[in-house]
Amino acid sequence: MIPGLNPRKMAQAMKRMGIQQTEIEAKEVIIKLEDKELVFQNPQVSRVNMMGQETFQIIGNPEERSLSTAPEISEDDIKTVMDQTQCSEEEAKTAIEEAEGDLAQAILNLKK
């Protein structure tokens, strides 16, 4: 809000201009970027509709989380690829990484 401005008058002025603002009770907001996420815990979120166009305003302190680029590989996945291709554990793990976690593709690549 603008200091010294009556909130009721501000709401009336916004209504005359066709601006509608509603508060959203959000617990968490996540903004995904290419290499990281911005996570807002218990943010103050407002939805503003101005002449049919909606925008959202987020107020809070974001926490940055980096995104892991390597897929998580479970022991079961490695064992499945090893059983299907008769390869070593290291070969199976490498094939799964190269196939970006796609087990079927990893098995096909090892059988070639």
PyRosetta script that sets phi, psi and omega in degrees:
from pyrosetta import init, pose_from_sequence

init()
pose = pose_from_sequence("MIPGLNPRKMAQAMKRMGIQQTEIEAKEVIIKLEDKELVFQNPQVSRVNMMGQETFQIIGNPEERSLSTAPEISEDDIKTVMDQTQCSEEEAKTAIEEAEGDLAQAILNLKK")
pose.set_psi(1, 160.4)
pose.set_omega(1, 179.0)
pose.set_phi(2, -89.8)
pose.set_psi(2, 126.4)
pose.set_omega(2, -178.9)
pose.set_phi(3, -58.8)
pose.set_psi(3, 139.1)
pose.set_omega(3, 177.1)
pose.set_phi(4, 82.4)
pose.set_psi(4, 0.5)
pose.set_omega(4, -179.1)
pose.set_phi(5, -103.3)
pose.set_psi(5, 130.3)
pose.set_omega(5, -179.9)
pose.set_phi(6, -64.8)
pose.set_psi(6, 122.7)
pose.set_omega(6, -178.8)
pose.set_phi(7, -58.1)
pose.set_psi(7, -34.9)
pose.set_omega(7, 179.3)
pose.set_phi(8, -66.1)
pose.set_psi(8, -43.1)
pose.set_omega(8, 178.4)
pose.set_phi(9, -66.0)
pose.set_psi(9, -37.1)
pose.set_omega(9, 178.1)
pose.set_phi(10, -62.8)
pose.set_psi(10, -43.3)
pose.set_omega(10, 179.3)
pose.set_phi(11, -63.8)
pose.set_psi(11, -40.9)
pose.set_omega(11, 178.9)
pose.set_phi(12, -64.7)
pose.set_psi(12, -41.9)
pose.set_omega(12, 179.6)
pose.set_phi(13, -64.3)
pose.set_psi(13, -41.2)
pose.set_omega(13, 178.6)
pose.set_phi(14, -63.9)
pose.set_psi(14, -40.0)
pose.set_omega(14, 179.9)
pose.set_phi(15, -63.8)
pose.set_psi(15, -42.5)
pose.set_omega(15, 178.6)
pose.set_phi(16, -62.1)
pose.set_psi(16, -33.6)
pose.set_omega(16, -180.0)
pose.set_phi(17, -84.4)
pose.set_psi(17, 0.4)
pose.set_omega(17, 179.2)
pose.set_phi(18, 81.2)
pose.set_psi(18, 25.4)
pose.set_omega(18, -179.5)
pose.set_phi(19, -105.7)
pose.set_psi(19, 124.7)
pose.set_omega(19, 176.9)
pose.set_phi(20, -116.2)
pose.set_psi(20, 131.1)
pose.set_omega(20, 179.8)
pose.set_phi(21, -125.2)
pose.set_psi(21, 130.1)
pose.set_omega(21, 176.4)
pose.set_phi(22, -129.4)
pose.set_psi(22, 146.6)
pose.set_omega(22, 178.1)
pose.set_phi(23, -88.4)
pose.set_psi(23, 142.7)
pose.set_omega(23, 177.9)
pose.set_phi(24, -115.7)
pose.set_psi(24, 128.6)
pose.set_omega(24, 179.2)
pose.set_phi(25, -84.3)
pose.set_psi(25, 86.7)
pose.set_omega(25, -178.3)
pose.set_phi(26, -98.1)
pose.set_psi(26, 142.9)
pose.set_omega(26, 176.2)
pose.set_phi(27, -94.3)
pose.set_psi(27, -32.1)
pose.set_omega(27, -177.7)
pose.set_phi(28, -156.2)
pose.set_psi(28, 140.9)
pose.set_omega(28, 174.6)
pose.set_phi(29, -126.3)
pose.set_psi(29, 130.2)
pose.set_omega(29, 179.7)
pose.set_phi(30, -120.4)
pose.set_psi(30, 125.6)
pose.set_omega(30, 175.0)
pose.set_phi(31, -110.8)
pose.set_psi(31, 117.5)
pose.set_omega(31, -177.1)
pose.set_phi(32, -94.1)
pose.set_psi(32, 121.1)
pose.set_omega(32, 175.4)
pose.set_phi(33, -103.2)
pose.set_psi(33, -179.9)
pose.set_omega(33, -176.9)
pose.set_phi(34, -63.1)
pose.set_psi(34, -41.1)
pose.set_omega(34, -174.2)
pose.set_phi(35, -118.1)
pose.set_psi(35, -1.6)
pose.set_omega(35, -179.0)
pose.set_phi(36, -158.3)
pose.set_psi(36, 172.6)
pose.set_omega(36, 175.4)
pose.set_phi(37, -121.3)
pose.set_psi(37, 145.2)
pose.set_omega(37, 171.1)
pose.set_phi(38, -105.6)
pose.set_psi(38, 119.6)
pose.set_omega(38, -176.1)
pose.set_phi(39, -115.3)
pose.set_psi(39, 122.6)
pose.set_omega(39, 177.8)
pose.set_phi(40, -106.4)
pose.set_psi(40, 118.5)
pose.set_omega(40, 176.4)
pose.set_phi(41, -93.6)
pose.set_psi(41, 132.6)
pose.set_omega(41, 179.7)
pose.set_phi(42, 47.5)
pose.set_psi(42, 54.8)
pose.set_omega(42, -178.9)
pose.set_phi(43, -81.0)
pose.set_psi(43, 165.0)
pose.set_omega(43, 170.8)
pose.set_phi(44, -97.9)
pose.set_psi(44, 116.6)
pose.set_omega(44, -174.8)
pose.set_phi(45, -119.6)
pose.set_psi(45, 130.8)
pose.set_omega(45, 177.5)
pose.set_phi(46, -120.8)
pose.set_psi(46, 137.4)
pose.set_omega(46, 174.0)
pose.set_phi(47, -103.2)
pose.set_psi(47, 124.6)
pose.set_omega(47, -178.8)
pose.set_phi(48, -117.3)
pose.set_psi(48, 123.9)
pose.set_omega(48, 177.0)
pose.set_phi(49, -111.2)
pose.set_psi(49, 113.9)
pose.set_omega(49, -179.6)
pose.set_phi(50, -121.1)
pose.set_psi(50, 107.7)
pose.set_omega(50, 179.2)
pose.set_phi(51, 52.6)
pose.set_psi(51, 45.2)
pose.set_omega(51, 175.8)
pose.set_phi(52, 87.5)
pose.set_psi(52, -7.3)
pose.set_omega(52, 178.9)
pose.set_phi(53, -104.5)
pose.set_psi(53, 123.9)
pose.set_omega(53, -178.8)
pose.set_phi(54, -95.2)
pose.set_psi(54, 136.3)
pose.set_omega(54, 172.3)
pose.set_phi(55, -131.5)
pose.set_psi(55, 157.5)
pose.set_omega(55, 179.5)
pose.set_phi(56, -122.7)
pose.set_psi(56, 138.6)
pose.set_omega(56, 178.4)
pose.set_phi(57, -116.0)
pose.set_psi(57, 127.6)
pose.set_omega(57, -179.0)
pose.set_phi(58, -116.3)
pose.set_psi(58, 126.1)
pose.set_omega(58, 177.0)
pose.set_phi(59, -119.4)
pose.set_psi(59, 125.7)
pose.set_omega(59, -179.9)
pose.set_phi(60, 164.2)
pose.set_psi(60, -179.1)
pose.set_omega(60, 179.8)
pose.set_phi(61, -105.3)
pose.set_psi(61, 114.1)
pose.set_omega(61, -178.1)
pose.set_phi(62, -78.3)
pose.set_psi(62, 148.3)
pose.set_omega(62, 172.0)
pose.set_phi(63, -108.5)
pose.set_psi(63, 131.6)
pose.set_omega(63, 179.8)
pose.set_phi(64, -90.2)
pose.set_psi(64, 134.1)
pose.set_omega(64, 175.0)
pose.set_phi(65, -125.2)
pose.set_psi(65, 128.7)
pose.set_omega(65, 177.5)
pose.set_phi(66, -82.4)
pose.set_psi(66, 147.1)
pose.set_omega(66, -179.8)
pose.set_phi(67, -92.5)
pose.set_psi(67, 132.4)
pose.set_omega(67, 176.9)
pose.set_phi(68, -75.9)
pose.set_psi(68, 129.8)
pose.set_omega(68, -179.1)
pose.set_phi(69, -88.7)
pose.set_psi(69, -22.3)
pose.set_omega(69, -179.8)
pose.set_phi(70, -88.5)
pose.set_psi(70, 135.3)
pose.set_omega(70, 178.4)
pose.set_phi(71, -70.7)
pose.set_psi(71, 150.1)
pose.set_omega(71, 175.8)
pose.set_phi(72, -75.5)
pose.set_psi(72, 131.2)
pose.set_omega(72, -178.4)
pose.set_phi(73, -115.9)
pose.set_psi(73, 118.5)
pose.set_omega(73, -179.2)
pose.set_phi(74, -87.0)
pose.set_psi(74, 162.6)
pose.set_omega(74, 177.5)
pose.set_phi(75, -63.7)
pose.set_psi(75, -34.5)
pose.set_omega(75, 178.2)
pose.set_phi(76, -63.5)
pose.set_psi(76, -39.8)
pose.set_omega(76, 178.4)
pose.set_phi(77, -63.3)
pose.set_psi(77, -44.6)
pose.set_omega(77, 179.9)
pose.set_phi(78, -62.7)
pose.set_psi(78, -44.6)
pose.set_omega(78, -179.7)
pose.set_phi(79, -63.4)
pose.set_psi(79, -39.5)
pose.set_omega(79, 178.4)
pose.set_phi(80, -61.0)
pose.set_psi(80, -46.8)
pose.set_omega(80, 180.0)
pose.set_phi(81, -65.5)
pose.set_psi(81, -40.6)
pose.set_omega(81, 178.5)
pose.set_phi(82, -61.9)
pose.set_psi(82, -44.2)
pose.set_omega(82, -179.2)
pose.set_phi(83, -64.1)
pose.set_psi(83, -38.2)
pose.set_omega(83, -177.1)
pose.set_phi(84, -77.7)
pose.set_psi(84, -26.1)
pose.set_omega(84, -173.4)
pose.set_phi(85, -118.6)
pose.set_psi(85, -5.5)
pose.set_omega(85, -178.9)
pose.set_phi(86, 58.2)
pose.set_psi(86, 36.7)
pose.set_omega(86, 179.8)
pose.set_phi(87, -104.4)
pose.set_psi(87, 175.2)
pose.set_omega(87, 178.8)
pose.set_phi(88, -78.7)
pose.set_psi(88, 167.5)
pose.set_omega(88, 179.4)
pose.set_phi(89, -62.3)
pose.set_psi(89, -42.5)
pose.set_omega(89, -179.4)
pose.set_phi(90, -65.1)
pose.set_psi(90, -40.9)
pose.set_omega(90, 178.1)
pose.set_phi(91, -63.8)
pose.set_psi(91, -40.9)
pose.set_omega(91, 179.5)
pose.set_phi(92, -63.9)
pose.set_psi(92, -45.0)
pose.set_omega(92, -179.1)
pose.set_phi(93, -62.8)
pose.set_psi(93, -44.1)
pose.set_omega(93, 179.3)
pose.set_phi(94, -62.8)
pose.set_psi(94, -42.3)
pose.set_omega(94, -179.5)
pose.set_phi(95, -64.4)
pose.set_psi(95, -39.5)
pose.set_omega(95, 178.7)
pose.set_phi(96, -66.1)
pose.set_psi(96, -41.6)
pose.set_omega(96, 178.2)
pose.set_phi(97, -62.3)
pose.set_psi(97, -44.2)
pose.set_omega(97, -179.5)
pose.set_phi(98, -66.2)
pose.set_psi(98, -30.3)
pose.set_omega(98, 178.7)
pose.set_phi(99, -89.2)
pose.set_psi(99, 9.9)
pose.set_omega(99, 178.0)
pose.set_phi(100, 54.2)
pose.set_psi(100, 41.9)
pose.set_omega(100, 175.2)
pose.set_phi(101, 88.6)
pose.set_psi(101, -2.8)
pose.set_omega(101, -179.8)
pose.set_phi(102, -83.7)
pose.set_psi(102, 105.3)
pose.set_omega(102, -176.0)
pose.set_phi(103, -63.9)
pose.set_psi(103, -42.5)
pose.set_omega(103, -179.3)
pose.set_phi(104, -60.0)
pose.set_psi(104, -44.0)
pose.set_omega(104, -179.9)
pose.set_phi(105, -66.0)
pose.set_psi(105, -38.9)
pose.set_omega(105, 178.5)
pose.set_phi(106, -61.8)
pose.set_psi(106, -42.2)
pose.set_omega(106, 179.6)
pose.set_phi(107, -65.8)
pose.set_psi(107, -45.0)
pose.set_omega(107, 178.8)
pose.set_phi(108, -61.4)
pose.set_psi(108, -41.6)
pose.set_omega(108, -179.7)
pose.set_phi(109, -63.2)
pose.set_psi(109, -37.9)
pose.set_omega(109, -179.7)
pose.set_phi(110, -75.2)
pose.set_psi(110, -27.2)
pose.set_omega(110, 179.7)
pose.set_phi(111, -80.1)
pose.set_psi(111, -12.4)
pose.set_omega(111, -179.9)
pose.set_phi(112, -72.4)
pose.dump_pdb("model.pdb")
